[in-house]
Structures are given as C-alpha cells and as structure tokens.
Amino acid sequence: MIIIWKDKLVDKFINYIMLDWKKSLAIKLLSDVFEEIKSKGHKKPEEIFLKALENVMPKIEVRPKRVWGSIYQVPQEVKSKRQLFLAARWILESARSKKWVNFSKALSVELIDAANETWNAVKKKLEVYKMAEANKAFARFANR
C-alpha cells in the first residue's frame, strides 16, 4: 500500500532513503515501515516516526575550527535542517548496518527504539553531546 504524505519531514526522510533516484521505491519502503510499526501494536506510526526523529536530533555538535595554527573542536548549535539531516542519517545508517533482516523491518525496529530513546541512533547523539561537553572550554573560539 503506497501512501502519499503531506508532511514535509516525511517527504524529506523519503529523499534521504532514496538511492539511485528511485523515489517510488523509497515511498514503498517507508509505507512498509509504517505498516510494520502498525503490526507491532502501535496505532499511529506517524507519531512514532516524529518522536523518533525528535529524540535523535542533536541540538549541539562539535565542529573543527582553526585558530592560530591549532585546530580545536568547538561546540556549536546545530541549525534545524542539519538536525533533521543528522537524525535521518544516523537512523538510516544503523538500520542499513543490520544485515540479518530486510530494510523495512530493520528501519521499523530502529524507529521504535529511537522513539523509546534506546538503540544506536540515540547513542550516537549522546556521543556527540559528550564530545561537546568535553570541549566546551573551546566555545570561546566559536565566533572567530
């Protein structure tokens, strides 16, 4: 069952799933993922999807900054577009790393786990936060 969504986040996520310009296949994969989430007992898969993205989106990241010949990892705020990109990339990366099941099942498991704040994608966000916390002394170089 192929569904066309009106939500911009879902459309953007479909574009991140898409490989080799096959958007219809990406739409079918995401609709299979939503059906899989429904079959696991969740009534509204769209809410699980949005909650998973919200839980994985980082607010702060570290960026390399060159100051007087030295390179520092400077914590900076992340813009909203980049937050969505990083969250989608981390979720898809961890779902693609699971070779034991097909992609739609792996992605549905990853979305449910991210909505519950467990699994790989949320761990990646926490790693980024730890790096930002460790390098907060270099925050003074952010505006140079």
Sine and cosine of phi, psi and omega as CSV:
sin_phi,cos_phi,sin_psi,cos_psi,sin_omega,cos_omega
0.00,0.00,0.88,-0.47,-0.02,-1.00
-0.98,-0.18,0.80,-0.60,-0.04,-1.00
-0.88,-0.47,0.65,-0.76,0.10,-1.00
-0.98,-0.19,0.83,-0.56,-0.04,-1.00
-0.99,-0.16,0.45,-0.89,0.04,-1.00
-0.99,-0.12,-0.16,0.99,-0.07,-1.00
-0.98,0.22,0.74,-0.68,-0.03,-1.00
-0.93,0.36,-0.57,0.82,0.02,-1.00
-0.90,0.43,-0.64,0.77,0.01,-1.00
-0.92,0.39,-0.67,0.74,0.04,-1.00
-0.88,0.47,-0.67,0.75,0.02,-1.00
-0.91,0.42,-0.65,0.76,0.02,-1.00
-0.91,0.42,-0.60,0.80,0.07,-1.00
-0.87,0.50,-0.66,0.75,0.02,-1.00
-0.91,0.42,-0.55,0.83,0.05,-1.00
-0.95,0.31,-0.54,0.84,0.04,-1.00
-0.94,0.34,-0.58,0.82,-0.15,-0.99
-0.86,0.51,0.75,-0.66,0.11,-0.99
-0.84,-0.55,0.61,-0.79,0.05,-1.00
0.82,0.57,0.59,0.81,0.08,-1.00
0.87,0.49,0.48,0.87,0.01,-1.00
-0.98,-0.22,0.98,0.19,-0.08,-1.00
-0.95,0.32,-0.59,0.81,0.00,-1.00
-0.89,0.45,-0.59,0.81,0.07,-1.00
-0.92,0.39,-0.63,0.77,0.04,-1.00
-0.91,0.42,-0.63,0.78,0.04,-1.00
-0.90,0.43,-0.69,0.73,0.02,-1.00
-0.89,0.45,-0.65,0.76,0.03,-1.00
-0.88,0.47,-0.69,0.72,-0.01,-1.00
-0.93,0.36,-0.58,0.81,0.06,-1.00
-0.92,0.38,-0.58,0.82,0.10,-1.00
-0.90,0.43,-0.62,0.79,0.04,-1.00
-0.89,0.46,-0.70,0.71,0.01,-1.00
-0.91,0.42,-0.61,0.79,0.06,-1.00
-0.91,0.41,-0.63,0.78,0.03,-1.00
-0.90,0.44,-0.65,0.76,0.03,-1.00
-0.90,0.43,-0.65,0.76,0.05,-1.00
-0.89,0.45,-0.64,0.77,-0.03,-1.00
-0.94,0.35,-0.33,0.94,0.03,-1.00
-1.00,0.04,0.12,0.99,0.14,-0.99
0.97,-0.23,0.03,1.00,0.04,-1.00
-1.00,-0.04,0.77,-0.64,-0.10,-0.99
-0.97,0.24,-0.60,0.80,-0.05,-1.00
-0.86,-0.51,0.99,-0.11,-0.03,-1.00
-0.93,0.37,-0.41,0.91,0.02,-1.00
-0.91,0.42,-0.61,0.79,0.03,-1.00
-0.93,0.36,-0.62,0.79,0.07,-1.00
-0.89,0.46,-0.68,0.73,0.01,-1.00
-0.87,0.49,-0.76,0.65,-0.03,-1.00
-0.92,0.40,-0.62,0.78,0.03,-1.00
-0.92,0.40,-0.62,0.79,0.03,-1.00
-0.89,0.45,-0.71,0.71,0.03,-1.00
-0.89,0.45,-0.67,0.75,-0.01,-1.00
-0.90,0.44,-0.62,0.79,-0.01,-1.00
-0.95,0.31,-0.44,0.90,-0.07,-1.00
-1.00,-0.08,-0.36,0.93,-0.04,-1.00
-0.89,0.45,0.85,-0.53,0.02,-1.00
-0.99,0.13,0.59,-0.80,0.05,-1.00
-1.00,-0.07,-0.45,0.89,-0.04,-1.00
-0.72,-0.69,0.60,-0.80,0.12,-0.99
-0.63,-0.77,0.25,-0.97,0.05,-1.00
-0.98,-0.22,0.69,-0.72,0.02,-1.00
-0.82,-0.57,0.62,-0.79,0.03,-1.00
-0.95,0.31,0.68,-0.74,-0.01,-1.00
-0.70,-0.72,0.78,-0.62,0.00,-1.00
-1.00,-0.05,0.84,-0.54,0.00,-1.00
-0.72,-0.70,0.89,-0.45,0.06,-1.00
0.80,0.60,0.67,0.74,0.07,-1.00
1.00,0.05,-0.16,0.99,0.04,-1.00
-0.95,-0.32,0.52,-0.85,0.02,-1.00
-0.95,-0.30,0.85,-0.53,-0.01,-1.00
-0.93,-0.37,0.55,-0.83,0.13,-0.99
-1.00,0.02,0.96,-0.28,-0.13,-0.99
-0.97,-0.22,0.82,-0.57,0.07,-1.00
-0.95,0.31,0.72,-0.69,0.01,-1.00
-0.65,-0.76,0.40,-0.92,0.08,-1.00
-0.95,0.32,0.49,-0.87,-0.02,-1.00
-0.97,-0.23,0.73,-0.68,0.05,-1.00
-0.94,0.35,0.36,-0.93,-0.13,-0.99
-0.89,0.45,-0.61,0.79,0.03,-1.00
-0.90,0.43,-0.66,0.75,0.00,-1.00
-0.94,0.34,-0.55,0.84,0.07,-1.00
-0.86,0.52,-0.73,0.69,0.01,-1.00
-0.90,0.43,-0.68,0.74,0.00,-1.00
-0.88,0.48,-0.73,0.68,-0.02,-1.00
-0.90,0.43,-0.68,0.73,0.01,-1.00
-0.88,0.47,-0.73,0.69,0.00,-1.00
-0.90,0.43,-0.66,0.75,-0.01,-1.00
-0.90,0.44,-0.69,0.72,-0.01,-1.00
-0.91,0.40,-0.66,0.75,0.01,-1.00
-0.91,0.42,-0.74,0.68,-0.02,-1.00
-0.92,0.39,-0.59,0.81,0.02,-1.00
-0.89,0.45,-0.70,0.72,-0.01,-1.00
-0.96,0.29,-0.51,0.86,0.05,-1.00
-0.95,0.31,-0.61,0.79,0.01,-1.00
-0.95,0.30,-0.37,0.93,-0.01,-1.00
-0.97,0.26,-0.25,0.97,0.01,-1.00
-1.00,0.07,0.96,-0.27,-0.06,-1.00
-1.00,0.00,-0.14,0.99,-0.12,-0.99
-0.99,0.13,-0.23,0.97,0.01,-1.00
-0.71,-0.71,0.16,-0.99,0.07,-1.00
-0.96,0.28,0.25,-0.97,-0.18,-0.98
-0.90,0.43,-0.64,0.77,-0.06,-1.00
-0.91,0.41,-0.62,0.79,0.05,-1.00
-0.93,0.37,-0.68,0.73,-0.01,-1.00
-0.90,0.44,-0.66,0.75,0.00,-1.00
-0.93,0.38,-0.61,0.79,0.04,-1.00
-0.91,0.41,-0.66,0.76,0.05,-1.00
-0.89,0.45,-0.68,0.73,-0.02,-1.00
-0.91,0.42,-0.65,0.76,0.02,-1.00
-0.91,0.41,-0.67,0.74,0.01,-1.00
-0.91,0.42,-0.68,0.73,0.01,-1.00
-0.92,0.39,-0.60,0.80,0.04,-1.00
-0.93,0.37,-0.57,0.82,0.06,-1.00
-0.92,0.39,-0.50,0.87,0.04,-1.00
-1.00,-0.01,0.10,0.99,0.01,-1.00
0.88,0.48,0.71,0.70,0.12,-0.99
-0.73,-0.68,0.08,-1.00,0.13,-0.99
0.99,0.10,-0.18,-0.98,-0.22,-0.98
-0.94,0.35,-0.69,0.72,-0.10,-1.00
-0.90,0.43,-0.63,0.78,0.02,-1.00
-0.95,0.32,-0.56,0.83,0.07,-1.00
-0.89,0.46,-0.61,0.79,0.02,-1.00
-0.89,0.45,-0.67,0.75,0.04,-1.00
-0.89,0.46,-0.68,0.73,0.01,-1.00
-0.91,0.41,-0.56,0.83,0.08,-1.00
-0.89,0.46,-0.67,0.75,0.02,-1.00
-0.90,0.44,-0.66,0.75,0.02,-1.00
-0.91,0.42,-0.62,0.78,0.05,-1.00
-0.90,0.44,-0.66,0.75,0.04,-1.00
-0.90,0.44,-0.65,0.76,0.02,-1.00
-0.91,0.41,-0.64,0.77,0.02,-1.00
-0.92,0.40,-0.64,0.77,-0.01,-1.00
-0.93,0.37,-0.48,0.88,-0.06,-1.00
-0.96,-0.28,0.34,0.94,-0.04,-1.00
-0.93,0.36,-0.27,0.96,0.07,-1.00
-0.92,0.40,-0.41,0.91,-0.02,-1.00
-1.00,-0.04,0.17,0.99,-0.01,-1.00
-0.90,0.43,-0.37,0.93,0.01,-1.00
-0.92,0.38,-0.30,0.95,0.02,-1.00
-1.00,0.03,0.04,1.00,-0.11,-0.99
-0.90,0.43,-0.57,0.82,-0.11,-0.99
-0.98,-0.19,0.20,0.98,0.00,-1.00
-1.00,0.07,0.00,0.00,0.00,0.00
